[in-house]
């Protein structure tokens, strides 16, 4: 599928570019330039998705690609072994050594580079070149400006966010009011509880948490309300509060009542009995067995092409994800895997800007709009299936990242222990061994102890 998608984009883009050059591609007379580009993972993806198209009209510019792949693998290896690995430090040293002209990094690395004053202010170039930024999504531009501490250092052609999918036929069948934009979690759970709750295989669940367990449901709610597990600056756990108690109570009651389906809460014995191995065999929405689910834009294609359902295609629509009623303009998370920025020390600012303009411009967006699995920053070129109104993906500003913000500052040994503590204490609530208040107090005390131990061990190694 990906191969044919790439071929389609290439053919479409070539037609557009040839049209823009009056039927022929003229060889540029400019001096040849070599741009060093730092990319996230794979060099082949960079050429396939961006560079090969750009060079059709810019034959004087060549690329030297530097990849972060090995550095990322070291970080993941450290997670698996509970070893300390300071990715930010290693990333800065890597950048200092290679001095790329262009960065193609995720939003967290973009933030790190901005903090280090390593990036060129794009607002200057945007004004000078009269680049069309007005038709790019405002929330994305504001997000990148915020990540740049008030300065726009990077642009992104695509981003990821979620919406709430709902089965219109199920809502009609059970006479449940349809979801609307900017509902709260309480609204979602209230509607979910109106669907029949049974223990058999024909149960209809009101809400399904994709790839979810109880911890995931709690985390999703907590993120909406701006809660945090830990204050990374003070190195203190922050969970024994009334707000966390409310989130735990809402999530656990919703799950135990049967209103919410959590596929990852199935036991190993249940999976073995049913032969379930893959997530798709547990997923309910495409089978018409759950009324609501939160997912990304790619899920539209998954619904339409799911091979796991013999029933008619789902009659669905989307609204925004749940919001905090105190801040209804914000909701969900925004993730950007490819932010394009320029090294402030580059000797090829003009060539780097030509490339970034192309990547984030109208031409490439027109070519990719019919095949992307992410959201285009230039919304007018998005081609949603079944004429679904995709405004729900664009309507809300992203939440402040309070739940996992600055987690790289925390000792990895603490994070591993903290996850175990949370899992154990949530299980104790489900088994009626502890009340929610007792479990939260236990989480607070056990996690505080784990934090102090991890800090002491880290100091001993220093």
C-alpha positions in Angstrom: 0.0 0.0 0.0 2.8 2.4 0.9 4.6 1.7 -2.3 1.6 2.6 -4.4 0.9 5.7 -2.3 4.4 6.9 -2.9 4.1 6.3 -6.7 0.8 8.1 -6.8 2.3 11.1 -5.0 5.4 11.2 -7.2 3.3 11.1 -10.4 0.9 13.8 -9.1 3.7 16.0 -8.0 5.7 15.6 -11.2 2.7 16.7 -13.2 2.2 19.8 -11.0 5.9 20.7 -11.1 6.1 20.3 -14.9 3.0 22.4 -15.2 4.6 25.1 -13.1 7.6 25.1 -15.4 5.6 25.6 -18.6 6.0 22.0 -19.7 9.7 21.6 -19.0 12.1 21.5 -16.1 14.8 24.0 -16.7 18.2 23.3 -15.3 19.1 25.9 -12.7 22.0 28.2 -13.4 22.6 28.8 -9.7 25.8 27.7 -8.0 25.6 24.0 -6.8 25.1 23.7 -3.1 25.2 20.9 -0.6 22.7 20.9 2.3 23.4 18.8 5.3 20.1 17.6 6.8 19.6 15.9 10.1 16.6 13.5 9.9 14.7 11.5 12.5 15.2 8.0 11.4 15.5 6.8 7.8 17.4 8.4 5.0 15.3 6.6 2.4 12.1 8.1 3.8 13.6 11.6 3.6 14.4 11.2 -0.1 11.1 9.4 -0.9 8.9 11.9 0.9 10.7 15.2 0.3 14.1 15.5 -1.4 13.3 13.6 -4.6 10.4 16.0 -5.4 12.3 19.1 -4.4 15.3 18.3 -6.7 13.0 18.2 -9.8 13.0 22.0 -9.8 16.2 22.5 -7.8 18.8 20.5 -9.5 21.6 22.6 -8.1 21.0 21.5 -4.6 22.1 18.2 -3.3 21.7 16.6 0.2 23.9 15.0 2.7 21.7 13.1 5.2 22.6 12.6 8.8 20.3 10.3 10.8 19.4 10.1 14.5 18.6 6.5 14.2 21.5 5.1 16.2 21.1 7.7 18.9 17.4 6.8 19.3 18.1 3.1 19.4 20.6 3.8 22.3 17.8 5.6 24.2 15.3 2.7 23.7 18.0 0.2 24.7 18.5 2.2 27.9 14.8 2.1 28.6 14.8 -1.7 28.3 17.8 -2.1 30.6 16.9 0.7 33.1 20.2 2.3 32.4 20.7 6.0 32.5 21.0 7.7 29.1 20.9 11.4 28.8 19.4 11.8 25.3 19.3 15.6 25.4 23.0 15.8 26.2 23.9 13.3 23.5 21.6 15.0 21.0 23.3 18.3 21.6 26.8 16.8 21.2 25.7 15.1 18.0 24.4 18.4 16.6 27.6 20.2 17.6 29.7 17.5 15.9 27.8 17.4 12.6 26.5 21.0 12.2 23.6 20.3 9.8 22.1 23.1 7.8 18.5 21.8 8.1 16.9 20.0 11.0 14.0 17.5 10.4 13.2 16.6 14.0 10.3 15.9 16.3 8.6 18.7 18.4 10.6 17.8 21.6 14.0 18.0 19.8 12.8 21.2 18.1 12.2 22.6 21.6 15.7 21.5 22.8 17.3 23.2 19.8 15.3 26.4 20.4 16.4 26.4 24.1 20.0 26.2 22.9 19.6 29.2 20.5 20.7 27.0 17.6 17.8 27.9 15.2 17.2 30.7 12.8 14.2 32.9 13.2 11.9 31.9 10.3 9.6 34.9 10.7 12.3 37.0 9.1 12.5 34.8 6.0 8.7 34.4 5.9 8.3 38.2 5.7 11.1 38.7 3.1 9.8 35.9 0.8 6.1 36.6 1.3 5.7 32.9 2.1 2.0 32.0 2.5 1.7 31.2 6.2 -1.8 32.5 6.6 -3.3 29.3 5.1 -1.4 27.0 7.4 -3.2 25.8 10.5 -3.1 28.5 13.2 -2.9 26.0 16.1 0.2 24.3 14.6 1.9 27.7 14.1 1.1 28.8 17.6 2.2 25.4 19.0 5.6 25.7 17.2 5.9 29.3 18.3 5.3 28.3 21.9 7.8 25.5 21.6 10.3 28.1 20.4 9.7 30.2 23.5 7.8 32.9 21.5 9.7 32.7 18.3 8.8 30.7 15.2 11.9 28.7 14.4 10.3 25.8 12.5 7.4 24.8 10.2 5.6 21.5 9.8 3.6 20.2 6.8 1.8 17.5 8.8 0.8 16.8 12.4 -1.2 14.3 14.4 -4.2 14.9 16.6 -7.4 13.0 17.6 -11.1 13.2 17.3 -14.0 11.3 18.8 -15.6 8.8 16.3 -19.2 7.8 16.9 -21.5 5.2 15.3 -24.6 7.1 14.2 -26.7 4.0 13.8 -26.1 2.8 17.3 -27.0 6.2 18.8 -30.2 6.1 16.8 -31.0 2.5 17.7 -30.7 3.1 21.5 -32.1 6.7 21.4 -29.0 8.2 22.8 -28.3 12.0 22.1 -25.5 12.4 19.5 -22.1 13.6 20.7 -21.3 17.2 20.1 -18.0 19.2 19.9 -16.3 20.2 23.2 -18.1 17.7 25.5 -16.5 16.9 28.8 -15.4 13.4 30.0 -18.5 13.4 32.2 -20.6 14.0 29.1 -18.9 11.1 27.3 -19.3 8.7 30.2 -23.0 9.7 30.7 -23.8 8.9 27.1 -21.7 5.7 27.2 -23.8 4.5 30.2 -27.0 4.7 28.1 -26.0 1.7 26.0 -26.8 -1.8 27.2 -24.1 -3.3 29.4 -23.9 -7.1 29.4 -21.2 -9.7 29.9 -21.8 -11.7 26.7 -20.1 -11.4 23.3 -23.1 -9.4 21.9 -22.6 -6.5 24.4 -22.7 -3.0 23.0 -20.2 -0.7 24.7 -20.8 3.0 24.9 -17.1 4.0 24.7 -14.0 2.1 23.7 -10.4 3.1 24.6 -8.2 2.3 21.7 -5.2 0.3 22.7 -6.3 0.9 26.3 -6.1 -0.4 29.8 -7.5 1.3 32.9 -4.2 3.2 33.4 -4.5 4.5 29.9 -8.1 5.7 30.4 -7.1 7.4 33.7 -4.1 9.1 31.9 -6.3 10.3 29.1 -8.7 12.0 31.5 -5.9 13.4 33.6 -4.2 15.0 30.5 -7.5 16.7 29.6 -7.7 18.3 33.0 -4.0 19.4 33.0 -2.9 17.1 35.8 0.6 15.8 36.3 2.1 12.7 37.9 5.3 14.4 38.9 6.8 17.9 39.2 10.0 17.3 37.4 11.6 20.5 38.6 11.0 19.8 42.3 11.4 16.0 41.7 8.2 15.5 43.7 5.1 13.2 43.0 1.8 15.1 42.8 -1.0 12.5 42.8 -2.6 12.6 46.3 -5.0 15.4 45.4 -8.8 15.8 45.0 -8.4 16.3 41.2 -6.7 12.9 40.8 -9.2 11.3 43.1 -12.0 12.6 40.8 -10.3 11.2 37.7 -9.7 7.8 39.3 -13.3 7.6 40.4 -14.8 8.6 37.0 -12.6 6.2 35.1 -12.9 3.2 37.4 -16.6 3.5 37.8 -17.1 3.8 34.1 -15.0 0.6 33.4 -16.6 -1.4 36.2 -20.1 -0.5 35.1 -19.4 -1.9 31.6 -19.9 1.5 29.9 -16.3 1.5 28.8 -14.5 -1.3 26.9 -10.7 -1.6 27.5 -9.2 -4.2 25.2 -5.9 -4.4 27.1 -7.7 -5.3 30.4 -8.5 -8.7 28.9 -6.5 -11.4 30.8 -4.0 -13.7 29.2 -6.4 -16.6 30.0 -9.2 -14.8 28.1 -7.0 -14.2 25.1 -5.9 -17.8 25.0 -9.5 -19.0 25.3 -10.7 -16.9 22.4 -7.5 -17.2 20.3 -7.0 -13.4 20.4 -3.5 -12.4 19.5 -3.7 -9.1 17.7 -5.3 -5.9 18.8 -7.7 -6.0 15.8 -9.3 -9.2 17.1 -10.3 -7.3 20.3 -11.3 -4.0 18.7 -15.1 -3.4 18.8 -15.9 -0.1 16.9 -15.4 -1.5 13.3 -17.6 -4.5 14.3 -20.4 -2.2 15.4 -20.0 -3.3 19.0 -18.9 0.1 20.5 -20.5 3.5 20.0 -17.5 5.8 20.5 -13.8 5.7 20.2 -11.0 8.3 20.1 -8.5 8.0 17.3 -6.5 9.8 14.5 -7.4 10.7 10.9 -5.8 7.4 9.7 -8.7 5.5 11.5 -11.1 6.6 8.7 -9.2 4.5 6.2 -9.0 1.7 8.7 -12.8 1.7 9.2 -13.4 1.7 5.5 -10.9 -1.1 4.8 -11.0 -3.2 7.9 -10.8 -6.9 7.1 -12.1 -7.9 10.5 -15.8 -7.2 9.9 -18.3 -9.0 7.8 -21.0 -6.4 8.6 -21.9 -3.3 6.5 -19.5 -0.3 6.7 -19.9 1.7 9.9 -22.1 4.8 9.5 -19.9 7.2 11.5 -19.1 10.8 12.1 -16.7 12.7 14.3 -16.6 15.5 16.9 -13.8 16.9 19.0 -12.2 15.0 21.8 -13.3 15.7 25.4 -12.3 19.0 26.9 -12.0 20.6 30.3 -15.1 22.7 30.7 -12.9 25.4 32.3 -10.8 25.5 29.1 -13.1 24.4 26.2 -10.9 25.8 23.5 -8.2 23.2 24.3 -8.3 19.5 23.9 -6.2 16.4 23.1 -2.6 16.3 22.2 -0.7 17.5 19.2 2.3 15.6 18.0 4.6 16.6 15.1 7.1 14.1 14.0 8.8 16.3 11.3 9.5 19.9 12.2 11.7 21.6 9.6 14.1 24.3 11.0 17.4 25.9 10.0 20.7 25.9 11.9 21.4 29.5 12.9 25.1 28.9 12.0 24.4 27.6 8.5 26.3 29.1 5.6 23.4 28.2 3.3 20.4 29.9 4.9 18.8 30.8 1.5 19.0 27.3 0.1 17.8 25.8 3.3 14.8 28.2 3.3 14.0 27.2 -0.4 13.8 23.6 0.7 11.6 24.4 3.8 9.3 26.6 1.7 8.8 23.7 -0.7 8.1 21.1 2.0 5.6 23.3 3.7 4.1 24.9 0.5 1.0 24.4 -1.6 2.5 22.2 -4.2 3.5 19.3 -2.0 0.3 19.6 0.0 -1.8 19.3 -3.1 0.1 16.1 -4.1 -0.1 14.4 -0.6 -3.6 15.4 0.4 -5.3 12.3 -1.0 -2.9 9.8 0.6 -1.6 11.1 3.9 -2.2 9.3 7.2 -1.6 12.5 9.1 -3.3 15.9 9.1 -2.0 18.5 6.6 -1.2 21.9 8.1 -2.7 23.2 4.9 -6.2 21.9 5.6 -7.8 22.9 2.3 -5.9 20.1 0.6 -7.0 17.3 3.0 -9.2 14.8 1.2 -11.3 13.0 3.9 -13.1 9.8 2.9 -16.9 9.6 2.8 -17.1 13.4 2.8 -16.6 13.5 6.6 -16.2 17.0 8.0 -12.7 16.9 9.5 -13.0 20.2 11.4 -13.0 18.3 14.7 -9.3 17.5 14.2 -8.5 21.2 13.7 -10.9 23.0 16.0 -9.1 22.7 19.4 -5.8 24.2 20.4 -3.5 21.5 21.9 -3.3 20.9 25.6 -0.3 22.0 27.6 1.9 19.0 28.1 1.6 18.7 31.9 1.3 14.9 32.2 4.6 13.9 30.7 6.3 17.3 30.4 10.1 17.2 31.1 10.1 13.5 31.9 13.5 13.3 30.4 14.7 15.0 33.6 13.5 12.1 35.7 15.8 9.1 36.5 14.8 6.2 34.2 15.0 3.8 37.2 12.3 5.9 38.9 10.0 5.8 35.8 10.2 2.0 35.6 9.4 1.6 39.3 6.7 4.3 39.1 4.8 2.4 36.4 4.9 -0.8 38.5 3.5 1.1 41.5 0.7 2.6 39.5 -0.2 -0.8 38.0 -0.2 -2.5 41.4 -2.3 0.2 43.1 -4.9 0.4 40.3 -5.2 -3.4 40.6 -5.7 -3.1 44.3 -8.7 -0.8 43.7 -10.2 -3.2 41.2 -9.9 -6.1 43.6 -11.6 -4.0 46.3 -8.5 -4.3 48.5 -8.2 -0.5 48.7 -10.3 2.6 48.3 -9.3 5.1 45.7 -8.2 7.5 48.5 -6.1 4.7 50.1 -4.5 3.8 46.7 -3.6 7.4 45.9 -2.0 7.8 49.3 0.0 4.7 48.8 1.0 5.8 45.3 2.2 9.1 46.7 4.3 7.5 49.5 5.7 4.6 47.5 6.6 6.9 44.5 8.2 9.5 46.8 10.4 6.8 48.2 11.3 5.5 44.8 12.1 9.0 43.6 14.5 9.6 46.5 16.2 6.2 46.0 16.7 6.9 42.3 18.1 10.4 42.9 20.5 8.9 45.5 21.7 6.2 43.1 22.2 8.7 40.4 24.2 11.0 42.7 26.4 8.0 43.7 27.3 7.3 40.1 28.1 11.0 39.4 
